[in-house]
Amino acid sequence: MMKRISIIFLSGIISTSSLSAQEPTAKKSSQVSQKISSWRIISPLGERVEAEVDTCFLNYGQRSVPSERSIAYATTGNLGGEGYNLIYFERDAASDFFFRDALQAWIPSAATQRFYNTRIPMTLASYNFGGGKETAQDRLKADFSGNINSRAQVGAMLDYLYSKGSYNYQATKHLSWGLSGSYIGDRFEFQGFLQHYNAVNKENGGITDDRYITDPAEIQGGSTSVDYKTIPTRLSNAHNRVAGTQVYLNSRYKLGFYKDVLDGDSVKQEYVPVSSFTWTLDYKNARHTFRNQNANEAREFWENTYLNPLETNDQTKYHTIRNTFGVSLLEGFHKYAKAGLAAFITHEYRHYTQTADTVDRAQPLPETLTPLPFANIPTTNGENYVWVGAQLTRRQGRILNYDATGRIGIIGEAAGEVSLNGNIYTHIPLFGDTLNVTAYGDFSNTNVPYLLKHFIGNHFAWDNDFGKTRRLRAGGRINLPRTSTTISAGVENVQNLVYFNEQALPTQCGSSVQVFSASLEQNFEFGIFNWQNRLTYQTSSDDYVVPLPKLAVYSNMFIKFKVANVLDVQFGVDCDYYTRYKSVAYQPATMSFYNQREAECGNYPFVNAYMNFKLSKTRFYVMFSHVNQGLFGGDNWFSMPGYPLNPRRFQLGLSIDFAN
């Protein structure tokens, strides 16, 4: 490991020195960096929304700690492992292919895709690593973007993650890559990307006895020293694989006119778009494989075996193709055109293929097989959806901006579906400061995803007749920049919510469940001393259906200063904490998180000590994660039943922003 440390920091120094040598003046470099812009796209019409370029060094190292995905996060422990956000209002609803949801933090999507507009080619490259020989974790990432001209851009992305894990049979190996491109012209616009991911996660089913963590002396005959890699686990020959591809193409043709505008002492023509026609193609495919080749462990771990008593090889595949056509009257083409108005129609086809049942059920079943709880599930199934919708947007207002989108299902499985959402943004002068206010509201009445209604595998099978899920959500956010204060609150009423019960089977709650959440973010700065805080309170009207930790806290104390006016330094400690609750549990056969009523998790502070640096275009960090292990906070550092958090670990990382 020392060899890798030497190499990585030597390369950082060399690259920084070479970058500095290429800059005849600091002013020129600054001018170039200011020309870089970034954006992301949002549905349904592919609108561009400004995004930040990832060059900030503050809290850079925290990204390599699995439990730092949120201030309250349930995880199997390893980098790249399955996880579940315990902050209710930060969760997404179950997707059409729910196996992917457990790895949402690690694999690419339309939400994570970034487009760049740069004057010169740019590469953002990073390498993070930690642990010893048996517990090593490595992650290599690179984002490239280059402009063909002022209007056209191409990009590429690579993300390779490999982590052996702190516990046995827990390794993860992910490879994601992508290509992208955009063209932003007066009349024609295009933006598109291709993403592919392949994630393989070993599954250990959790450790066999919590006392290896909570009281090692009792289970080890008086010895308190623990080799975490030798703790027995419930599974030793099982893994999940989730792989998929997304192709997204968005094109827009704008109709308008040219007008003369003054440009200094001259006059130039500027194109003013009035209306536009939009077409978006979104294609996705995904496949999930769960394999277990130890029949003895399977009999101990799972209650039911439906298809094969010797081994498990569940295969579930999915693909979807969605076309959206829209016509828009654009905002701002006339002084009275204060908002944009659009109408659209969407058609989507979804197709599922599941594990085939090859057992002859007309004959008596062997004792090693469990009878299916239903007659049969088709191996393949296709669904058609058609929605029509409208959108009203105002984004150029000085004081008030808003957007509202509505969609109604009219044909196929979408018939009867309704989805409405809206946002309002404003800023109000207040005592020399500016009060930024955001309010939102959402209502939906939507079908439950197909795989939550119909599924067959070797250890789990269900055939459900679920009704539509109805959600009503409202909330807001207030920000005061001068005092670094942000207050947010939200409430949701959900009826017919589908969740995984104590048997790890999807079930529907017939009554309504209400969830309330309020958060306070307060940052302090006194010279070089900084203190960042976030506190979230949340409560559910039915803890059996929606179990939540009542209180979650994140606190980060650090000093920030410059050395020789060139090296930025951040040195500090941060801590995650949430209160004890009846935690969710993890089921590896379906990659699902289910409710259980026996074990509680939480009431444990997870502390990291770190140093982050930035020298010119190079960022690097050193970190001791979980530095408080065995020092304070207790010994019950489980994220979920059977799944302890990572023990103390030394980690390093380097990121270089190349301007080619």
QUIQUISUL-V461708 format. One record per residue. N is the residue number from 1. RES is the residue in one small letter. OMEGA is omega in radians with two decimals (none if undefined). Layout:
n = {N & N}
res = {RES & RES}
omega = {OMEGA & OMEGA}
This chain:
n = {1 & 2 & 3 & 4 & 5 & 6 & 7 & 8 & 9 & 10 & 11 & 12 & 13 & 14 & 15 & 16 & 17 & 18 & 19 & 20 & 21 & 22 & 23 & 24 & 25 & 26 & 27 & 28 & 29 & 30 & 31 & 32 & 33 & 34 & 35 & 36 & 37 & 38 & 39 & 40 & 41 & 42 & 43 & 44 & 45 & 46 & 47 & 48 & 49 & 50 & 51 & 52 & 53 & 54 & 55 & 56 & 57 & 58 & 59 & 60 & 61 & 62 & 63 & 64 & 65 & 66 & 67 & 68 & 69 & 70 & 71 & 72 & 73 & 74 & 75 & 76 & 77 & 78 & 79 & 80 & 81 & 82 & 83 & 84 & 85 & 86 & 87 & 88 & 89 & 90 & 91 & 92 & 93 & 94 & 95 & 96 & 97 & 98 & 99 & 100 & 101 & 102 & 103 & 104 & 105 & 106 & 107 & 108 & 109 & 110 & 111 & 112 & 113 & 114 & 115 & 116 & 117 & 118 & 119 & 120 & 121 & 122 & 123 & 124 & 125 & 126 & 127 & 128 & 129 & 130 & 131 & 132 & 133 & 134 & 135 & 136 & 137 & 138 & 139 & 140 & 141 & 142 & 143 & 144 & 145 & 146 & 147 & 148 & 149 & 150 & 151 & 152 & 153 & 154 & 155 & 156 & 157 & 158 & 159 & 160 & 161 & 162 & 163 & 164 & 165 & 166 & 167 & 168 & 169 & 170 & 171 & 172 & 173 & 174 & 175 & 176 & 177 & 178 & 179 & 180 & 181 & 182 & 183 & 184 & 185 & 186 & 187 & 188 & 189 & 190 & 191 & 192 & 193 & 194 & 195 & 196 & 197 & 198 & 199 & 200 & 201 & 202 & 203 & 204 & 205 & 206 & 207 & 208 & 209 & 210 & 211 & 212 & 213 & 214 & 215 & 216 & 217 & 218 & 219 & 220 & 221 & 222 & 223 & 224 & 225 & 226 & 227 & 228 & 229 & 230 & 231 & 232 & 233 & 234 & 235 & 236 & 237 & 238 & 239 & 240 & 241 & 242 & 243 & 244 & 245 & 246 & 247 & 248 & 249 & 250 & 251 & 252 & 253 & 254 & 255 & 256 & 257 & 258 & 259 & 260 & 261 & 262 & 263 & 264 & 265 & 266 & 267 & 268 & 269 & 270 & 271 & 272 & 273 & 274 & 275 & 276 & 277 & 278 & 279 & 280 & 281 & 282 & 283 & 284 & 285 & 286 & 287 & 288 & 289 & 290 & 291 & 292 & 293 & 294 & 295 & 296 & 297 & 298 & 299 & 300 & 301 & 302 & 303 & 304 & 305 & 306 & 307 & 308 & 309 & 310 & 311 & 312 & 313 & 314 & 315 & 316 & 317 & 318 & 319 & 320 & 321 & 322 & 323 & 324 & 325 & 326 & 327 & 328 & 329 & 330 & 331 & 332 & 333 & 334 & 335 & 336 & 337 & 338 & 339 & 340 & 341 & 342 & 343 & 344 & 345 & 346 & 347 & 348 & 349 & 350 & 351 & 352 & 353 & 354 & 355 & 356 & 357 & 358 & 359 & 360 & 361 & 362 & 363 & 364 & 365 & 366 & 367 & 368 & 369 & 370 & 371 & 372 & 373 & 374 & 375 & 376 & 377 & 378 & 379 & 380 & 381 & 382 & 383 & 384 & 385 & 386 & 387 & 388 & 389 & 390 & 391 & 392 & 393 & 394 & 395 & 396 & 397 & 398 & 399 & 400 & 401 & 402 & 403 & 404 & 405 & 406 & 407 & 408 & 409 & 410 & 411 & 412 & 413 & 414 & 415 & 416 & 417 & 418 & 419 & 420 & 421 & 422 & 423 & 424 & 425 & 426 & 427 & 428 & 429 & 430 & 431 & 432 & 433 & 434 & 435 & 436 & 437 & 438 & 439 & 440 & 441 & 442 & 443 & 444 & 445 & 446 & 447 & 448 & 449 & 450 & 451 & 452 & 453 & 454 & 455 & 456 & 457 & 458 & 459 & 460 & 461 & 462 & 463 & 464 & 465 & 466 & 467 & 468 & 469 & 470 & 471 & 472 & 473 & 474 & 475 & 476 & 477 & 478 & 479 & 480 & 481 & 482 & 483 & 484 & 485 & 486 & 487 & 488 & 489 & 490 & 491 & 492 & 493 & 494 & 495 & 496 & 497 & 498 & 499 & 500 & 501 & 502 & 503 & 504 & 505 & 506 & 507 & 508 & 509 & 510 & 511 & 512 & 513 & 514 & 515 & 516 & 517 & 518 & 519 & 520 & 521 & 522 & 523 & 524 & 525 & 526 & 527 & 528 & 529 & 530 & 531 & 532 & 533 & 534 & 535 & 536 & 537 & 538 & 539 & 540 & 541 & 542 & 543 & 544 & 545 & 546 & 547 & 548 & 549 & 550 & 551 & 552 & 553 & 554 & 555 & 556 & 557 & 558 & 559 & 560 & 561 & 562 & 563 & 564 & 565 & 566 & 567 & 568 & 569 & 570 & 571 & 572 & 573 & 574 & 575 & 576 & 577 & 578 & 579 & 580 & 581 & 582 & 583 & 584 & 585 & 586 & 587 & 588 & 589 & 590 & 591 & 592 & 593 & 594 & 595 & 596 & 597 & 598 & 599 & 600 & 601 & 602 & 603 & 604 & 605 & 606 & 607 & 608 & 609 & 610 & 611 & 612 & 613 & 614 & 615 & 616 & 617 & 618 & 619 & 620 & 621 & 622 & 623 & 624 & 625 & 626 & 627 & 628 & 629 & 630 & 631 & 632 & 633 & 634 & 635 & 636 & 637 & 638 & 639 & 640 & 641 & 642 & 643 & 644 & 645 & 646 & 647 & 648 & 649 & 650 & 651 & 652 & 653 & 654 & 655 & 656 & 657 & 658 & 659 & 660}
res = {m & m & k & r & i & s & i & i & f & l & s & g & i & i & s & t & s & s & l & s & a & q & e & p & t & a & k & k & s & s & q & v & s & q & k & i & s & s & w & r & i & i & s & p & l & g & e & r & v & e & a & e & v & d & t & c & f & l & n & y & g & q & r & s & v & p & s & e & r & s & i & a & y & a & t & t & g & n & l & g & g & e & g & y & n & l & i & y & f & e & r & d & a & a & s & d & f & f & f & r & d & a & l & q & a & w & i & p & s & a & a & t & q & r & f & y & n & t & r & i & p & m & t & l & a & s & y & n & f & g & g & g & k & e & t & a & q & d & r & l & k & a & d & f & s & g & n & i & n & s & r & a & q & v & g & a & m & l & d & y & l & y & s & k & g & s & y & n & y & q & a & t & k & h & l & s & w & g & l & s & g & s & y & i & g & d & r & f & e & f & q & g & f & l & q & h & y & n & a & v & n & k & e & n & g & g & i & t & d & d & r & y & i & t & d & p & a & e & i & q & g & g & s & t & s & v & d & y & k & t & i & p & t & r & l & s & n & a & h & n & r & v & a & g & t & q & v & y & l & n & s & r & y & k & l & g & f & y & k & d & v & l & d & g & d & s & v & k & q & e & y & v & p & v & s & s & f & t & w & t & l & d & y & k & n & a & r & h & t & f & r & n & q & n & a & n & e & a & r & e & f & w & e & n & t & y & l & n & p & l & e & t & n & d & q & t & k & y & h & t & i & r & n & t & f & g & v & s & l & l & e & g & f & h & k & y & a & k & a & g & l & a & a & f & i & t & h & e & y & r & h & y & t & q & t & a & d & t & v & d & r & a & q & p & l & p & e & t & l & t & p & l & p & f & a & n & i & p & t & t & n & g & e & n & y & v & w & v & g & a & q & l & t & r & r & q & g & r & i & l & n & y & d & a & t & g & r & i & g & i & i & g & e & a & a & g & e & v & s & l & n & g & n & i & y & t & h & i & p & l & f & g & d & t & l & n & v & t & a & y & g & d & f & s & n & t & n & v & p & y & l & l & k & h & f & i & g & n & h & f & a & w & d & n & d & f & g & k & t & r & r & l & r & a & g & g & r & i & n & l & p & r & t & s & t & t & i & s & a & g & v & e & n & v & q & n & l & v & y & f & n & e & q & a & l & p & t & q & c & g & s & s & v & q & v & f & s & a & s & l & e & q & n & f & e & f & g & i & f & n & w & q & n & r & l & t & y & q & t & s & s & d & d & y & v & v & p & l & p & k & l & a & v & y & s & n & m & f & i & k & f & k & v & a & n & v & l & d & v & q & f & g & v & d & c & d & y & y & t & r & y & k & s & v & a & y & q & p & a & t & m & s & f & y & n & q & r & e & a & e & c & g & n & y & p & f & v & n & a & y & m & n & f & k & l & s & k & t & r & f & y & v & m & f & s & h & v & n & q & g & l & f & g & g & d & n & w & f & s & m & p & g & y & p & l & n & p & r & r & f & q & l & g & l & s & i & d & f & a & n}
omega = {3.13 & 3.10 & 3.13 & 3.13 & -3.13 & -3.11 & -3.04 & -3.13 & 3.04 & 3.11 & 3.10 & 3.13 & -3.13 & -3.12 & 3.12 & 3.13 & -3.13 & 3.10 & 3.14 & -3.12 & -3.12 & -3.08 & 3.12 & 3.06 & 3.10 & -3.10 & -3.13 & 3.12 & -3.13 & -3.14 & 3.13 & -3.09 & -3.13 & -3.14 & -3.11 & 3.04 & -3.10 & 3.08 & 3.02 & -3.09 & -3.14 & 3.14 & 0.09 & -2.99 & 3.07 & 3.10 & 3.12 & 3.09 & -3.09 & 3.11 & -3.14 & 3.00 & -3.01 & 3.07 & -3.09 & -3.12 & -3.12 & 3.11 & -3.08 & -3.05 & -3.08 & -3.11 & -3.07 & 3.10 & -3.04 & -3.06 & -3.13 & 3.09 & 3.14 & 3.11 & 3.02 & -2.96 & 3.06 & -3.06 & 3.03 & 2.96 & -2.99 & 3.00 & -3.05 & -3.13 & 3.14 & -3.11 & -3.05 & -3.11 & -3.13 & 3.03 & -2.93 & -3.05 & 3.03 & 3.14 & 2.93 & 3.05 & 3.14 & -3.11 & 3.14 & 3.13 & -2.88 & 3.09 & -3.11 & -3.03 & -3.09 & -3.12 & -3.05 & -3.09 & -2.97 & -3.05 & -3.01 & 3.12 & 3.08 & -3.13 & -3.11 & -3.10 & 3.11 & 3.02 & -3.10 & 2.99 & -3.03 & 3.08 & 3.10 & 3.13 & -3.05 & 3.04 & 3.03 & -3.07 & 3.13 & 3.08 & 3.14 & -3.14 & 3.13 & 3.14 & 3.11 & -3.07 & -3.08 & -3.07 & -3.00 & 2.99 & -3.12 & 3.02 & 3.13 & -3.13 & 3.07 & 3.03 & 3.12 & 3.02 & 3.10 & 3.14 & 3.00 & 3.01 & -3.06 & -3.09 & -3.01 & -3.06 & 3.01 & -3.12 & 3.10 & -3.09 & 3.05 & 3.11 & 3.12 & -3.11 & 3.06 & -3.12 & -3.14 & 3.12 & 3.13 & -3.13 & -3.03 & 3.06 & -3.03 & -2.99 & 3.06 & 3.09 & -3.10 & 2.99 & 3.09 & 3.06 & -3.11 & 3.06 & -3.14 & 3.09 & 3.11 & 3.03 & -3.13 & -3.14 & 3.14 & -3.08 & -3.02 & 3.06 & 3.07 & 2.99 & -3.08 & 3.11 & 2.97 & 3.10 & 3.05 & 3.13 & 3.10 & -3.06 & 3.09 & -3.13 & 2.98 & -3.11 & 3.12 & 3.10 & -3.09 & 3.12 & -3.02 & -3.06 & -3.12 & -3.06 & 3.02 & 3.11 & -3.00 & -3.11 & -3.07 & -3.13 & -3.11 & -3.06 & -3.11 & 3.07 & 3.08 & -3.14 & 3.14 & 3.14 & -3.07 & 2.93 & -2.98 & 3.13 & -3.12 & 3.10 & -3.14 & 3.10 & -3.03 & 3.09 & -3.12 & -3.07 & -3.10 & 3.05 & 3.00 & 3.00 & 3.04 & -3.12 & -3.13 & -3.11 & 3.00 & 3.03 & -3.09 & 3.13 & 3.14 & 3.12 & -3.09 & 3.04 & -3.03 & 3.04 & -3.12 & -3.09 & 3.07 & 3.05 & 3.13 & 3.08 & 3.12 & 3.06 & -3.03 & 3.13 & -3.09 & 3.11 & 3.08 & 3.13 & 3.13 & -3.11 & 3.13 & 3.12 & -3.14 & -3.14 & -3.13 & 3.04 & -3.01 & 2.99 & 3.12 & 3.03 & 3.13 & -3.13 & 3.09 & 2.89 & -3.13 & 3.06 & 3.12 & 3.07 & 2.98 & -3.12 & 2.99 & -3.05 & 3.07 & -3.05 & -3.13 & 3.10 & -3.14 & 3.14 & 3.12 & -2.98 & -3.06 & -3.12 & -3.04 & 2.99 & -2.98 & -2.92 & -3.03 & -3.10 & -3.05 & 3.14 & 3.10 & 3.06 & -3.13 & 3.13 & 3.07 & -3.11 & -3.05 & 2.91 & -3.12 & 3.04 & -3.06 & 3.05 & 3.11 & 3.07 & -3.10 & 3.02 & -3.01 & 2.89 & -2.88 & 3.10 & 2.92 & -3.13 & 3.10 & -3.09 & 3.11 & 3.11 & -3.03 & -3.12 & 3.06 & -3.11 & -3.10 & 3.00 & -3.09 & 3.04 & -3.08 & 2.98 & 3.11 & 3.04 & 3.12 & -3.13 & -3.10 & 3.01 & -3.08 & -3.14 & -3.13 & 3.06 & -3.10 & -3.12 & 3.07 & -3.05 & 3.02 & 3.11 & 3.08 & -3.12 & 3.01 & -3.09 & -3.09 & 3.14 & 3.12 & 3.07 & 3.08 & -3.13 & -3.13 & -3.06 & -3.07 & 3.00 & 3.11 & 3.11 & 3.12 & 3.11 & 3.09 & -3.12 & 3.06 & 3.13 & 3.01 & 3.09 & 2.92 & -3.08 & 3.12 & -3.10 & 3.07 & -3.07 & 2.96 & -3.06 & -3.07 & -3.14 & 3.14 & -3.08 & -3.03 & 3.02 & -3.10 & 2.98 & 3.12 & -3.12 & 3.09 & -3.12 & 3.14 & 3.07 & -3.04 & -3.05 & 3.03 & -3.11 & -3.12 & -3.06 & 3.14 & 3.11 & 3.09 & 3.08 & 3.13 & 3.05 & -3.13 & 3.13 & 3.06 & 3.14 & 3.09 & 3.04 & -3.01 & 3.05 & -3.09 & 3.06 & 3.12 & 3.10 & 3.09 & 3.13 & 3.11 & -3.05 & 3.05 & 3.05 & -3.12 & 3.06 & -3.13 & 2.98 & 3.10 & 3.03 & -2.91 & 3.11 & 3.01 & 3.13 & -3.02 & -3.04 & 3.02 & 3.09 & -3.06 & -3.13 & 3.03 & 3.05 & -3.06 & -3.07 & 3.12 & 3.08 & 3.09 & 3.10 & -2.97 & 3.06 & -3.07 & 3.00 & -3.13 & 3.08 & -3.13 & -3.14 & 3.00 & -3.06 & 3.08 & -3.14 & -3.13 & -3.08 & 3.11 & -3.13 & 3.05 & -3.05 & -3.04 & -3.13 & -3.12 & -3.10 & 3.05 & 3.11 & 3.11 & 3.12 & 3.12 & 3.10 & 3.11 & 2.97 & -3.10 & 3.13 & -3.10 & 3.11 & 3.08 & 3.12 & 3.09 & -3.05 & -3.06 & 3.07 & -3.12 & 3.09 & 3.11 & 3.11 & -3.07 & 3.09 & -3.07 & -3.12 & 3.12 & 3.06 & 3.10 & 3.09 & 3.09 & 3.13 & 3.05 & -3.09 & 3.04 & 3.00 & -3.11 & 3.13 & 3.11 & 3.09 & 3.10 & -3.08 & 3.14 & -3.10 & 3.13 & 3.11 & 3.14 & -3.09 & 3.00 & -3.13 & 3.13 & 3.02 & 3.11 & 3.14 & -3.13 & 3.12 & 3.12 & -3.11 & 3.11 & -3.12 & -3.13 & 3.09 & -3.10 & 2.90 & -3.05 & -3.02 & 3.07 & -3.05 & 2.96 & 3.13 & -3.04 & 3.11 & -3.12 & 2.97 & -3.10 & -3.08 & 3.10 & 3.04 & 3.13 & 3.10 & -3.13 & -3.07 & 3.05 & -3.09 & 2.98 & -3.07 & -3.09 & 3.07 & 3.05 & -3.02 & 2.95 & 3.11 & 2.95 & -3.04 & -3.10 & 3.12 & 3.04 & -2.89 & 2.97 & 3.07 & -3.05 & 3.09 & -3.05 & -3.09 & 3.14 & -3.12 & -3.07 & 3.06 & -3.01 & -3.13 & 3.05 & -3.00 & -3.05 & -3.00 & 3.05 & 3.06 & -3.12 & -3.12 & 3.13 & 3.09 & 3.10 & -2.95 & 3.05 & 2.98 & -2.96 & 2.95 & 3.07 & -3.10 & 2.97 & 3.12 & -3.06 & -3.10 & -3.12 & 3.03 & 3.04 & -3.08 & 2.92 & -3.05 & 2.84 & 3.09 & -3.11 & -3.05 & -3.10 & -3.12 & 3.13 & -3.12 & 3.09 & 3.12 & -3.14 & -3.07 & -3.08 & -3.09 & 3.08 & 3.03 & 3.09 & 3.09 & 3.13 & -3.06 & 3.07 & 3.03 & 3.11 & 3.00 & -3.10 & -3.04 & 3.06 & -3.05 & 3.11 & 3.10 & -3.09 & 3.07 & -3.13 & 3.10 & -3.10 & 2.92 & -2.94 & none}
